[in-house]
Amino acid sequence: MKSTNFLKLIALILTLVMAFTSCSLIENIEGLNGIFGNPEPDGPVEEPTDPPADDPTVDPGDDPTVDPGDDPTVDPGDDPTVDPGDDPTVDPGDDPTVDPGDDPTVDPGDDPTVDPGDDPTVDPGDDPTVDPGDDPTVDPGDDPTVDPGDNPTDDPFEDNTDYPPEGTYQVALDSYRPLTKIPEFKGYNFTEINGNKPYFLRADLSNISYEYYSALDSLGRCGITVACVGIDLFPTDDRGSISSVDPSGWIQAEYSGSIVTGGYIWNRSHLIGWQLTGENANKQNLVTGTPYFNQRGMIIFENMVRDYIEETGNHVLYRVVPVFVGDELVCRGVTIEAYSIEDNGGNDTPESGDGICFNVFVHNVNEGIIIDYATGSTSLDPNYELPEPDDEIPENLTFIINKNGYMIHVWDCSSVKKMNEENKIYSTMTLEEIIAELEAQGRKYSLCKNCNPS
């Protein structure tokens, strides 16, 4: 009985001990929960709910603490107003195009060779005496109210600023204008072209002597020849032989001296006369021409130019061009243009009557002879009648006029002896009366330099 009660007492004590031990353990666990950040919430406890469904736009691998809109290359701790690529030693307010070592009072865009005190609108290379507003293509000496094309005695030149410098023959080649139609032969050995005005341009004019002869073409024919003739180009030696040259179309034939001067139909004819440049057997300066063409046509203009240069010492621009039709070997004639340089073609001294300015076509013909220009062969014209010579010489003879060019001679001039009888016009009039009559007929005339009629 005593042992039973004792056992019950022991069991009761154990029960109490265990109960006490359980309560202490629970209190300690609740205390630990408070230490690790899980205190009991203030106020009522919300009932747990089901977890939200996953957002399909969110990568479950993303860091939920990072804003996907942020630039991952930018440190959020950096100053967003500072470019990390900038030099931290440079003030972003400074002009990056300005060297801090430069003088701030000097504009780096200014030309260091230019004095800032100079007028920026004036080119220091300009002539200060020339108004930059003037037209550089206009000669200030020209009368702006006069059209140079109005009157053949006016300045015949066109303005041209595109040509090479003066003194080169190329400009005088480029300004040549070929004939569009060969003038009809009307009994005179030359015909005026373009109102007797040459086609030269201002850029052609030079007081530097030169001469140029074009190369022969594939048919062996001459081309353009041009010279700025001065006394320095005149021949200083005796005339040489030219018989070694047979120009294109050279088929010689002999006829009566009453029809062909000298009897032979062809002369080796200089384009630029020997007396001007001294060229002898230059095949680029010789064409096949009749005596009428060479000795009565071209010689007139060659003498005129030679006499002028000897008297004045000036220069004459002189261009002679043979005119061929198709593949013909003999030219139908030549164009001759001439212009005196220093006196502007005589325009600067109109009162003196000097100066050279003409443009003519000299016909390569011979009356009474039929010429085949394609080959150079010739034949007599069966319909030609010789003119009757004038055997009556007036007793009171004063002057003799050469009908080929109408050069006026004193009756006893030595040059008259060289003149063919059929070309002589005997006159008893005064010089003034002769000139008035020739001008009324529209004839161009000249006075013999040997006898100087007055």
C-alpha positions in Angstrom: 0.0 0.0 0.0 2.8 2.4 0.9 4.8 1.4 -2.1 1.8 2.0 -4.4 1.3 5.5 -3.1 4.9 6.2 -3.4 4.9 5.2 -7.0 2.0 7.5 -7.7 3.8 10.3 -6.0 6.8 9.7 -8.2 4.7 9.7 -11.3 3.0 13.0 -10.4 6.3 14.7 -9.8 7.6 13.5 -13.2 4.4 14.7 -14.8 4.8 18.2 -13.3 8.5 18.3 -14.2 7.7 17.5 -17.8 4.9 20.1 -18.0 7.1 22.8 -16.6 9.9 21.9 -19.0 7.5 22.1 -22.0 6.3 25.6 -21.1 9.9 26.9 -20.8 10.8 25.5 -24.2 7.9 27.2 -25.9 8.7 30.6 -24.3 12.4 30.2 -25.4 11.4 29.4 -29.0 9.0 32.4 -29.1 11.8 34.6 -27.8 14.2 33.3 -30.5 11.6 34.2 -33.2 11.6 37.8 -32.0 15.4 38.0 -32.2 15.6 36.9 -35.9 13.1 39.5 -37.2 9.8 37.7 -37.0 8.0 39.5 -34.2 4.4 39.2 -33.9 2.6 41.8 -36.0 0.7 44.6 -34.4 -2.9 44.3 -34.9 -4.9 41.4 -36.4 -3.1 38.8 -38.4 -4.3 38.5 -42.0 -5.4 35.2 -43.3 -2.9 33.6 -45.8 -3.9 33.8 -49.5 -3.0 31.8 -52.5 0.3 32.9 -54.1 -0.2 35.1 -57.2 0.1 33.6 -60.7 3.5 34.2 -62.4 3.7 37.3 -64.7 4.5 35.9 -68.2 6.4 39.1 -69.1 8.8 38.6 -66.3 11.8 36.4 -66.7 11.9 34.3 -63.5 15.7 34.5 -63.8 15.7 38.3 -63.5 16.8 40.0 -60.3 13.5 41.4 -58.9 15.4 44.2 -57.2 16.7 45.7 -60.6 14.5 48.0 -62.7 14.6 46.4 -66.2 14.4 50.0 -67.7 17.8 50.9 -66.2 20.9 50.9 -68.4 22.9 48.0 -67.1 26.1 49.7 -68.2 25.5 52.7 -65.9 26.5 52.6 -62.3 23.5 54.0 -60.4 25.9 55.5 -58.0 27.5 57.7 -60.8 26.5 61.3 -61.4 24.1 61.1 -64.4 25.1 64.6 -65.6 28.8 63.5 -66.1 29.8 61.6 -69.2 32.2 58.9 -67.9 34.1 59.4 -71.2 35.0 63.0 -70.5 38.4 64.1 -69.4 37.9 64.9 -65.7 40.6 67.5 -66.0 38.7 69.5 -68.7 36.0 72.0 -67.8 33.0 70.9 -69.9 32.1 74.6 -70.1 35.3 75.3 -72.2 35.2 75.5 -76.1 36.9 72.2 -77.1 38.0 73.9 -80.4 40.0 76.5 -78.7 43.6 75.8 -77.5 43.8 77.3 -74.0 47.4 78.3 -75.0 46.1 80.5 -77.9 45.7 84.3 -77.6 42.0 84.8 -76.8 42.0 88.1 -78.7 42.9 86.5 -82.0 40.3 84.7 -84.1 41.8 81.4 -85.2 39.8 81.7 -88.4 41.8 84.8 -89.5 44.6 84.6 -92.1 47.8 85.3 -90.1 49.3 86.8 -93.2 46.6 89.4 -93.5 46.7 92.7 -91.6 43.4 93.0 -89.8 43.6 96.8 -90.6 43.4 96.1 -94.3 40.2 96.4 -96.3 39.0 92.8 -96.6 37.1 93.7 -99.8 40.3 94.7 -101.6 42.6 92.0 -103.1 46.2 93.2 -102.3 47.2 91.8 -105.7 44.8 94.1 -107.6 46.0 97.2 -109.4 44.8 100.0 -107.2 44.4 102.2 -110.2 41.8 99.9 -111.8 38.2 100.1 -110.7 37.1 96.5 -109.9 33.6 97.4 -111.1 34.9 97.9 -114.7 34.4 95.2 -117.3 37.9 93.7 -117.9 36.9 92.7 -121.4 36.2 96.3 -122.5 39.0 98.5 -123.6 38.5 101.8 -121.7 39.8 103.6 -124.8 36.9 102.4 -127.0 33.9 104.6 -127.5 31.0 102.6 -125.9 28.5 104.4 -128.2 30.1 103.0 -131.3 29.4 99.5 -132.6 32.7 98.3 -134.2 30.6 96.4 -136.7 28.8 99.5 -138.0 31.6 101.1 -140.0 34.5 99.3 -141.8 36.8 102.1 -140.6 36.0 101.4 -137.0 37.8 99.0 -134.7 37.0 95.6 -136.4 37.9 93.4 -133.4 35.7 91.3 -131.1 36.4 91.1 -127.4 37.8 87.7 -126.4 39.4 86.9 -123.1 39.8 83.1 -123.7 42.8 83.2 -125.9 46.5 82.5 -125.0 48.9 85.3 -124.3 50.0 87.7 -127.1 52.9 86.7 -129.3 51.7 83.2 -130.0 50.7 82.2 -133.5 47.9 79.9 -132.2 45.5 82.7 -131.6 45.9 84.0 -135.2 45.1 80.4 -136.4 42.0 80.0 -134.3 40.4 83.3 -135.3 40.6 82.4 -139.0 37.2 82.2 -140.7 37.1 80.2 -143.9 35.0 81.5 -146.8 31.6 80.0 -147.2 31.5 81.0 -150.8 34.2 81.9 -153.3 33.7 85.4 -154.7 33.0 85.6 -158.4 35.7 86.9 -160.6 34.5 90.1 -162.3 37.6 91.2 -164.1 39.5 92.5 -161.0 42.3 90.5 -159.4 40.9 90.8 -155.9 37.6 91.1 -154.0 37.1 92.7 -150.6 35.9 90.4 -147.8 33.9 91.4 -144.7 33.8 95.1 -145.7 37.6 94.9 -146.0 38.0 94.3 -142.2 40.2 91.4 -141.1 38.8 88.7 -138.7 41.6 89.1 -136.2 40.7 89.2 -132.5 42.2 91.5 -129.9 44.2 88.6 -128.4 45.9 88.1 -131.8 47.5 91.5 -131.7 51.2 91.5 -130.7 54.2 93.7 -131.4 56.4 90.6 -131.1 57.6 89.4 -134.6 57.0 85.8 -135.5 56.0 83.6 -138.5 54.2 80.3 -138.8 53.6 78.0 -141.8 51.1 75.1 -141.5 52.2 71.6 -142.3 51.1 70.2 -145.7 48.0 68.1 -145.6 47.6 64.5 -146.9 47.3 65.9 -150.5 50.5 67.9 -150.2 48.7 71.2 -150.0 49.6 74.3 -148.0 47.5 75.6 -145.2 47.3 78.7 -143.0 50.3 81.0 -142.8 50.5 83.9 -140.4 53.2 86.3 -139.4 53.6 89.4 -137.2 55.9 91.1 -139.6 58.5 93.6 -138.4 61.7 94.9 -139.9 63.6 92.2 -138.1 61.9 89.6 -140.3 62.9 91.3 -143.6 65.4 89.3 -145.7 69.0 90.2 -145.3 70.5 87.9 -148.0 69.9 87.7 -151.7 66.8 85.8 -152.9 67.5 82.1 -153.3 66.2 79.6 -155.8 62.8 78.0 -155.3 62.9 75.7 -158.3 63.3 72.6 -156.2 59.8 72.8 -154.9 56.8 71.7 -157.0 53.6 72.7 -155.2 50.5 70.6 -155.4 48.9 70.8 -158.9 52.2 71.8 -160.6 51.7 70.9 -164.3 53.5 73.6 -166.2 52.4 74.7 -169.6 53.6 77.5 -172.0 51.3 79.9 -173.9 51.7 83.1 -175.9 53.1 86.0 -174.0 50.2 88.1 -175.1 47.9 85.9 -173.0 50.1 84.8 -170.2 52.8 87.2 -168.8 56.2 85.5 -169.3 54.6 82.7 -171.3 54.4 80.1 -168.6 51.1 79.6 -166.8 52.3 78.7 -163.4 54.4 80.6 -160.8 55.7 79.2 -157.6 53.8 81.7 -155.5 54.8 82.7 -152.0 51.9 82.9 -149.6 53.8 85.3 -147.3 55.9 87.2 -149.8 59.7 86.8 -149.8 60.2 90.5 -149.2 58.4 90.2 -145.9 59.9 87.2 -144.2 62.8 86.1 -146.5 61.4 82.5 -147.0 62.9 80.9 -150.2 62.3 77.2 -151.0 59.8 76.6 -148.1 57.3 74.1 -149.5 54.8 75.1 -146.7 54.8 78.6 -148.2 54.5 78.0 -151.9 51.4 77.3 -154.0 50.7 76.9 -157.7 49.5 80.3 -159.0 49.2 82.2 -162.3 51.3 85.2 -163.1 48.1 87.3 -163.0 47.5 86.0 -159.4 51.1 86.3 -158.2 52.6 89.2 -160.0 49.6 91.5 -160.4 47.5 90.4 -157.4 49.4 89.4 -154.3 52.3 91.8 -155.1 50.0 94.8 -154.5 49.4 93.9 -150.9 52.9 92.7 -150.2 54.4 96.0 -151.4 51.8 97.9 -149.4 52.8 96.1 -146.2 56.5 96.3 -146.9 56.4 100.0 -147.6 54.4 100.8 -144.5 56.8 98.8 -142.2 59.9 100.5 -143.7 58.4 103.9 -143.2 57.0 103.5 -139.7 59.0 100.7 -138.1 55.7 99.3 -136.9 54.4 95.7 -137.0 51.7 94.2 -139.3 49.8 91.1 -138.5 49.6 89.3 -141.8 47.6 86.1 -142.6 47.4 84.4 -145.9 45.3 81.2 -146.5 45.0 79.3 -149.8 41.3 78.4 -150.6 40.8 74.9 -152.0 37.5 73.3 -153.1 37.2 69.7 -152.0 40.3 67.7 -153.0 41.4 70.1 -155.7 45.2 70.5 -155.9 45.2 74.1 -157.1 43.8 76.8 -154.9 41.0 79.0 -156.3 42.8 82.0 -154.7 44.0 83.2 -151.3 42.6 85.3 -148.5 44.9 88.0 -147.3 44.3 89.8 -144.0 46.5 92.5 -142.6 46.4 94.9 -139.6 49.0 97.3 -138.3 49.6 96.9 -134.6 51.0 100.1 -133.1 48.5 102.5 -134.7 45.5 100.2 -134.4 45.1 99.7 -138.1 45.4 103.4 -138.8 42.5 104.2 -136.5 44.7 106.1 -134.1 46.0 108.4 -136.9 43.1 108.8 -139.3 44.4 112.2 -140.4 47.6 110.8 -141.7 46.0 108.2 -143.9 48.6 105.7 -142.7 48.0 102.3 -141.2 47.2 98.9 -142.7 43.8 97.3 -142.5 42.4 95.1 -145.2 40.8 91.7 -145.9 40.7 90.5 -149.5 40.4 87.5 -151.7 42.9 87.3 -154.6 41.7 85.3 -157.6 44.0 82.6 -159.0 42.9 83.0 -162.6 44.3 84.1 -166.0 42.0 85.5 -168.7 42.2 83.4 -171.8 43.2 80.2 -169.9 40.9 77.4 -168.7 42.2 75.9 -165.4 41.4 72.4 -164.1 41.8 73.1 -160.4 41.5 69.5 -159.6 44.7 68.5 -161.3 46.5 71.7 -162.4 46.2 71.1 -166.1 45.3 74.1 -168.4 44.1 74.9 -171.9 43.3 77.9 -174.1 39.9 79.4 -173.9 38.6 79.3 -177.5 36.2 82.2 -176.8 38.8 84.6 -175.5 39.6 87.7 -177.5 42.7 89.8 -176.9 42.1 93.4 -176.0 43.1 96.0 -178.5 46.1 98.0 -177.3 45.8 101.7 -176.8 48.4 103.1 -179.2 47.3 106.8 -178.7 49.3 108.5 -176.0 48.0 112.0 -175.2 50.5 114.8 -175.7 49.6 116.4 -172.3 49.9 113.1 -170.4 50.1 113.6 -166.6 49.6 110.2 -165.0 49.4 106.5 -165.8 47.1 104.2 -163.8 47.6 100.5 -163.6 44.1 99.0 -163.9 45.3 96.0 -161.8 44.9 97.6 -158.4 44.6 101.2 -159.7 48.0 102.3 -158.5 48.6 105.9 -159.8 52.0 106.7 -161.3 53.6 109.8 -162.7 53.8 109.3 -166.5 57.6 108.9 -166.6 57.9 106.6 -163.5 60.4 103.8 -163.9 57.7 101.4 -162.6 55.6 102.1 -165.7 58.2 100.3 -167.9 57.5 97.1 -166.1 53.7 97.4 -166.7 51.9 95.5 -169.4 50.5 97.7 -172.1 47.0 96.4 -171.7 47.0 97.4 -168.1 47.9 101.1 -168.6 45.3 103.8 -168.3 46.6 107.1 -169.7 45.3 110.3 -168.1 45.6 114.0 -168.6 43.6 114.9 -165.5 45.0 116.3 -162.3 45.7 113.9 -159.4 42.7 115.3 -157.5 40.4 114.7 -160.5 41.7 111.1 -161.0 41.1 110.3 -157.3 37.6 111.8 -157.4 36.7 109.7 -160.4 38.1 106.5 -158.9 36.2 107.1 -155.7 33.0 107.8 -157.6 33.4 104.4 -159.3 34.0 102.8 -155.9 37.6 101.8 -156.8 40.3 101.3 -154.3 43.5 103.1 -155.4 47.0 103.7 -154.2 49.9 106.0 -155.0 53.2 104.7 -156.3 55.9 104.9 -153.6 58.6 105.3 -156.2 57.4 108.4 -157.9 55.1 109.8 -155.2 52.6 111.5 -157.5 51.3 114.9 -156.3 
